[in-house]
Amino acid sequence: MAESRHSVFRQFAASDWDGFLKGVEKEGLRVDRNGFIAQTPHPEALGSALTHPRITTDYSEALLELITPVFDSTAGMLKSLRDIHTFVQQNLGDEVFWATSMPCELDGDPSIPIAEYGSSNIGQLKHVYRQGLAVRYGRMMQSIAGAHYNLSLPDRFWHKWQELLGNEQSLKDFKSDQYFWLIRNFRRRSWLLMLLFGASPALDASFVAGVNHDLSRFDERTWFGEYATSLRMGDLGYHNNAQASLNICFNELSTYTQTLDRAIHTTWPAYESIGTRRGDKFIQINTSVLQIENEYYSAVRPKRTAESGEKPIQALETRGVEYIEVRCLDLDPFSPEGVNAAQIDFLDLFLLDCLLTDSPRIGDDECERLDDNYKDVVAQGRNRELNLCQGGARKPVGDAATALFDQLEPLAELLDNWTGDNTYRNALAEQRGKMPELGVWSVPSTQVMDAMRESGLGHREWVMEQSRQHQQTLREEGLSPEMQASFQAITEQSLADQARMEDVDQPPFGVFLDQYLKA
């Protein structure tokens, strides 16, 4: 019998272990003083959304995205994220940075301004892509916010791991295969993250105005899912019929890029009937199932930093997988940064165990069962009667979670012994503490509902109160003079960089787009 990968990993010495490399991309809406989505342009004080390396926009002009550099510690990463938040909060005037994933008050699609990136061809391409999302799915879905966690392991780990496994592939291919090994197990277990970190059980009534749904009424302006953990990841959130037919294969890099590439080059009748222009205005990049790779919504993605003008698929095929992007995290409304340290440390433990546990290829039947588990926890995760499909049998969700915690315990102990502290045991213990005792869940979705009930406030008012508290905390905390000067310099540089891009001679956008699609 082959030696288990966990046993192989124990052959590392403490001196061989350098830990994890990590970063966060955190989204959030700007809202006005009344809790309505901001109609103002991206604040110039925050620099250029096109070229600023730390502060940009996602779908909407009102939907900020804050990006940390890569760090080798949770503390360093969260300090950076807090600093970026503080700089943003200092420059919002009387606007507020919305603290939850489900949006503030909206008034249909017209109330959600699509992000603008200036007159350069690259800037126009980003805008047209978002116009395409609008005509395909509507803008309401695009107003939802989340946090993306990026994780990789340093090359020194991969060299040692490859040596211990006796693998003779190129390092590029070995790393890609191992990251997909991790991804397959992530897909088997991602339901657990929705239970532990889902924090969007309620929403503002304006989000579902005129929409059929099965939510329960909290008050006249708030709906909620009786047992839901994450409305963001359910049918009211990131969901569409065209993508449901994609069958993107996560078994290995070649099948992933092939199926994704096919979606980018396969026309979809409904999008073809829309066309790419209205008059002289471009309204989508193409009429394919996906305009570009980023349009595909998934809980996890293999990623490679693309060079200028390079498409994500090309980057992956040429240089292999560089890191994993976990995309299913709701914003933590109780944290000014939207994520917290115990959550990040647990994710590191969880993802490493995904790499170290046996991970056979996923067939069609298993894929369907995994998707069902995920959807069930998103919609019914706080229902103690919920059963998940585990190893061909049905198991109560609480028992399934406890079994995974038990599996993670030895790895947490090993990592803590190497590093000489209790980081991973503490992170694991905090997640265990969320499990039901005497019928009470302490998962974030329950905490949100409890906080709303205790305050007597609906979703809009409660989130506004949380958001104002976070803003006050960070504004009072402030930045060091050195950090303040650094952000000011980056901001000014980003504005100069965008101006420079727009000053150079460029082909007409239509010509540029044709060249882009042919590349």
N, C-alpha and C positions, 0 to 999 in steps of 0.2 A: 504494500500500500504506500502510495506516495506521501511524503512528508507534507503536513499541512502548511499553508502559507503563514499562518500565525506562528508556527514553530520555527519556520525559516526566519521570520522577522525577529524572533527572540535571539537569533545569533548576532544581531547588531550589538555593539558595545555602546554604552552611554556616550562615549566620545564620538561615535559614528552618527549620532542623532542631532540634526540641526534644527528640528522642528518644521514648521510650516511657513509658507509664504502666502500672504493674504491681503485682500483689499475689498472695499465695499463701494457699490454705486447705489446711492439712496435718492429716491424720487420724493417729491412733495409739492402740493399745490400752493401757489400764492392766492390768498383770499382777501377780500376787502373787510372793512371793520364790521360789516353786517353778516359775514360768513358766506358771501357770494363769490364765485370764482372771479379772480381779478381780470379786468378788461384792459389793464395797462400793459404796455410793452415790457419786455425783459429789461430790468433796471440797468441803465448804463453804468451805474456804480459797481455792478457785478461783472462788468467786462463784456467781451464778445462771446455769445453762446456758441459761435462757430469754432473759436480758436482757444478759449480758456481751458486749460488742462484740468481744472478742479470744479468749475461751475458752468453748467450748460443747461439746456432744456431738453425734455424728452419729446412727447408728442405736441403738447400745447405750449404756447408762449407763457402760459401761467404755470406750467409743470416743470419745476426746477429739478435738475439732477446733479447731485454732489458726488464727486469721485475722489477717492483717496489714492495716493500712490501705493505701491506694494510695500508691505512691512513684514518683518519676521516675528512680530509679537502682537498679541491682541491689544495690549495696552497702548502701544505705539500707533496702531491703526485707529483705535477709538479716540485717542487724543487728536489725531489729524482730522478725523471726521467731526469732532466737537469744535475744533478751530474753524473749519470751513463753515459749519453751522453758525458759529458766532459771528463771523464776518458777514454772512448772509443776513442774519437777524439785525445786525447793525445798519443794514442798507435797505430795509424794506419800508421805511417810513411808517405810515399807519396801517400798512398791510400786515398780514399774519401768515406764518408758514404752517399749513394744515398738518395735523399730527397723525392722521390715520390714512389707511389705504383707500377706503371708500370715500368718494368726494364730498365736497361741501354742497351748498345749494347751487343748482344749475337751472337753466331755463332752455333745455333742449340743445340740439347741435349748434345753433347760431351763437350760443353763449360761450362756446369753447373755442378760443382763438388758436388757430394752427400756428405752430412755431415758425418764426422768420429767421433766416440766416444770411441776409444780405444778397447782393447782386452777383457774386461770383458764381461760376457754374457749379462748383461743389455745394455752395450754399443753396442754390436753386434746386439742385438734385435732392437735398435733404428735405426741402419744403414740398416738392412735388411728391416724394415718397409719402409724406404725411397727408397730402391731399388724396393720394390713392387709398390710404387707410380710411379716410373719411367717406369716400364714395363706396368703398367695399363693405365697411362694417358700421359706419356712423361714428360720430365723434364721442358719444357718451362713454363707450367702452374705453376709449383712450384717455379718459380723465382719471382713471384709477392709478394709484401709485403703489410702489413696492420697493423692496431692497434686494439687490443682487449681491451675492457673496462669491467672491472669486478666490479659489484656492489652488495652489500648486505645491509641489515638493521640490527642493533644490536638487541640482544635478548631482551633487555628491551622494545624495540618497539613491538616485537612480543608478549610478555606477555600482554602488554597493549591492543594491537590490538585484540588479542584473547578474552580478557576479555570484551571489548566493543562490539564485535560481538556475544558474548554469545556462543562461540564455545567450545566444550568439547573434542576435539581430543587430542591425545598426541601432544606435541609441535613439534616434528619431523614431524608428518603427517600434522599438520596445516601449518607449514612453507612451506612444499613441495607443498601443494595444493595452497597456496597463491602465491608462485613463479610461478606456472604454470598458475594461473589466470593472472598474469602480462605478462607471455610469450604469452598467447593467444592474448591479446590486443597489445603486441609488434608486433606480426605478422600482425595484422590488420593495423598498422600504420607505419611499418618499411620503407615504401616508402618515408615517410617524411625525414628520416635520409639520404636517398640516394640523395634527392634533396638538403638538407642543407649542407651535408658534403661530397658528392661525389666530388672527386678532381682528377679524372683520365680520362679526356676526350680525351687525345692524347697518342700516344705511338711511340716507335722507330720502324722503318720499319723492323729491324731485327727480331722483335717479331712475325711478321706475314709473314715472307718470305715463299713463297710457299703455303700459306693458303688462301682459298677463304674468302672474307669478303666484307662488304658493307661500309667501311670507306671512308672518303674523304681525298684527298691528301693535306697536308699543305705545304710540300716541299719534296725534293727528299728522305729525310730520316725520314719523319714524316707523320703519318696518324692520323686522328681524327674523332670522331663522331660528326656530325653536331649539334645535340641536346643532346648528351650523357652527363650524369653526372659521370658515373663510368664504364669505360671499364673493370676495375678489376672485377666487379660483374656481367658482362654480359657474353654472349656466348663465347667470346674470353678469359675469365678469368676462374673462378672456376666453371667448368661445365663438366659433363660427363654423358653418357647415362645410365650406370649401376645404378648410384645413382638416376637418374630421375625416376626409377621404385620403389623406396624404400617405399614411402608413410609413412615416419616416422610420428607418431601421437604425437602432442604436447598438447593434451587435458589434460593429467594428467600424473603423474610419472609412474604409472603402464603400461599405453599404450606406453609411450615413451620408457621405458626400454625393454618392450616386443618386440616392432617392431625393435628396434635397435639390440637387442640380436638375433632376427631372421636373420637379415642381416649379422651378424657376423658368423652365423652357416649355411647359405644357399650358396651353391656353385654357381658360375657364370660360364657358359660354356666357355666364352672367357678366363677367368683367369685359368680355369681348363686345358685348352689346353696349356697354358704357363708352368704350373707346378710350383713347389716351388724351384727347383734347376736347375742349369746348371752345370753338373759335380758335383763337391764337393761344389760349391758355392750356398748359399741360395739367391734367388732373390725375394722372397716374403714370408710373414709369413704363409699365407694359400691361398686357392683359392676361398674364400667366396666373397660375394658382397662387404663386408668391411673386411679388415684385423683386424682392431681394431676400437673402437668407434671413435677415433680422425680422422679417415679417412672421416667421414661424414661431408660434407660441409653444413653449415647452418648459417643464419644471427644471430642466438642466440642459446645459449646452457644453460641448467641447469647444474650446476657443484657442485662437492664435492671433496675436497682435498683427494686424495687417499693415503693410507698408503703404505709402501714398499711392492711390490709384489701384490698389490691389483689392480684390474681392475676398470676403472671408473664406469661401470654399477654396479659392486658389491658395490662400495662405496656409490653410490646413493641409491641403494636398502636397504643397511644396515643402513645408517645414514641420509638419506634424502638430499634434496637440501640445499646447503650452500650459494651459490651465483649465480648470473646471469652473463653470459659472452656475451657481445655484440660484434659481430665479423665482422660487415659490414662496419667498418670505414676505409676509405681511409686515407693515410698519408696526413697531411696538409703540402704542400711543402713550405709554407711561414713561418713555425715555425721550429726552430732548434730541437724541441722535437717531431715534427710530430703531435701533438695535442695542443689545446689551452684551456685556462681557461673557456671562455664563452661556448665553446662546451661541456666541462665536466659538467658545472653547468646546462646547458640545458638538457643534458642526464639525470641527476639526477631528474630534474623536470618531464621530459617526462616519465621516468620509474616509478616514484612514481604515476603519474596519470594513467598509465597503471594498477597499482595495485588497484587504488581507483575507477575506472570506471567499470560499469557492463561488464561482460566478459563471455557470454555463450559459450558452447562448439562449436567448429568449425566443421561443416559438410563438406562433400566432395565438394559440390558446392561452398560454401564460400571459402574453401581452394584454389580452382582453381582461384576464382576472386582475392583473396589476392595475389597469386603468379603473376597473370597478372598485377596487379597494380604495384607491385615491379619491375617486368621486364620492364614495360613501362617507369617508371621513370628513371631506370638505362639507358635505351637506348634513351629516348625521353624527359627527364625531363625538359629541357630548352625550349621546344616547347610550347608556350603559348596556342596553339590549342589542346594540349593533354587533354583528359578527362579521369578521373578515375571513377571506379565503387564505389559509395558511397551510402549505404542503398538502393540498388536496382535501383538507378538512376545514370546518368552520370554527373559528375561535373568537370569543368575546374580545372587543377592541382593547380593553384594559389588560387582559391576559397576554395579548399579542405584544403590547407595549412593554410589559414587564419582562417578557421573554427576551426582547431585544436589549433592554437595559442589563439583564443578567449576562448576555453575551458580551456587552461592552465593558463589563467590570474588570476582567483581567487585563485588558488593553489599557484602561485608565490607570490601573495600578502600575503597570510596566512603565508607561510614559512618566508618571509622577516619580517613580523610583529613579529614572534616568535624570530627571530635571531637579529632583530634590525638593519638590513642593507637593501641594494637593490640588493643583489646578483642575485636572481632569476628573478626579474623584468628586470634587466639589461641584463641578458642572453637571456631572451625571446625577449626583444626589439631588441637585435642584430640579432636574427634570423628573426624577422619580417622585419627588414631592408633589408633582402636579396630578398624580393619579388619584382616583376617587377613594376617599376614606369615608365610610358611612354615607356613601352616595354623593359626596361633594367633590366636584372637579375644581382644581385651581389652575386650569389652563387659561391662557390670555383671553380667549373668547368668553369664558365664564366671568373673568375679572372685569371685562368691559361691560357686560350686561349688569353685573352686580354694581359697578360704579355708577352706571346710568340710573339704575333703580334707587340707589342710596342718595344720589344727588337730586332726584326728581326731575332730571333734565333729559330731553330727547337727544338723538344722535348729534344734530347740528349744534345745539347749545353746549352739550358736554364736551364735544371735540373742540369747540371754540375756546372753552375754558381751559382745557389741557394745553391747547396751542399757545394761548396768551401766557400761561404759566411758564412754559418752556422758553418763550421769547424773553420774558422778564428775567428768568434765571440766567440765560446766556448773555443778555445785554449787561446785566449787573456784573457778571463774571469778567467780561471783556477779554481782550487779547493783550499779550505783551507788546511793547513798542516794536520789538524786532519782528514779531509775527504780523502785526498790523502793517508795517512797512513792506514786508514780503508780499502780502496779499495785494496791497496797492500797486506794487511794481508788476506783479503778474497780470493784474487787471489792465493796467495801462499798456503793457506789452501785447495783450490779446487784442485790444482795440487797434493797435498799430498793425498787428499781423493781418487782421481782417481787411483793413484799409489797403494794405500792400497787395493782398490777393485780388482785390477789386480794381486795382490800378493797372494790372498787367493786361496785355491784349489777350482776349479769349475768343474762341470760335462761338458762333451763335449757339444758344443752349440746345436747340434741336440737333445740331451737328455733334455737339459734345455728348448728348444722350445716346445717339446712334453709336458713337465710338465706345461709350461705356458698355452698352449692351452687347457689343461684338467682342469685347475683351475677354 
